[in-house]
Amino acid sequence: MTRAALLVLADGRFPAGGHAHSGGAEPAVKAGRIRNADDLADFCRGRLHTTGLTSAALAAAAAHGLDPLALDEAADARTPSPALRAVARKLGRQLM
């Protein structure tokens, strides 16, 4: 595995990497969108098919040797939250 692939896998956007996070479950509970186990399962499926798919595509691109800076820009474009981008940057610096 290339260094770029490892860095993408360790990035904060991928829960098994730099840290674990709920992916927005707490705000969804607060807003009443998650009220029970079935709602949580639906929420997790939705995350898998959106953020999970994006993270997997970026990791695959890194594994194939694409430019890490281009992948970083692509990840930024798909991470609308400035807070999540800042956390990803911080975790990346800590990893380095």
Secondary structure, DSSP 8 states (H G I E B T S, - for coil): --HHHHHHHHSTTSTTSS----SSHHHHHHTTS--SHHHHHHHHHHHIIIIIHHHHHHHHHHHTT--HHHHHHHHHHT---HHHHHHHHHHHHHH-
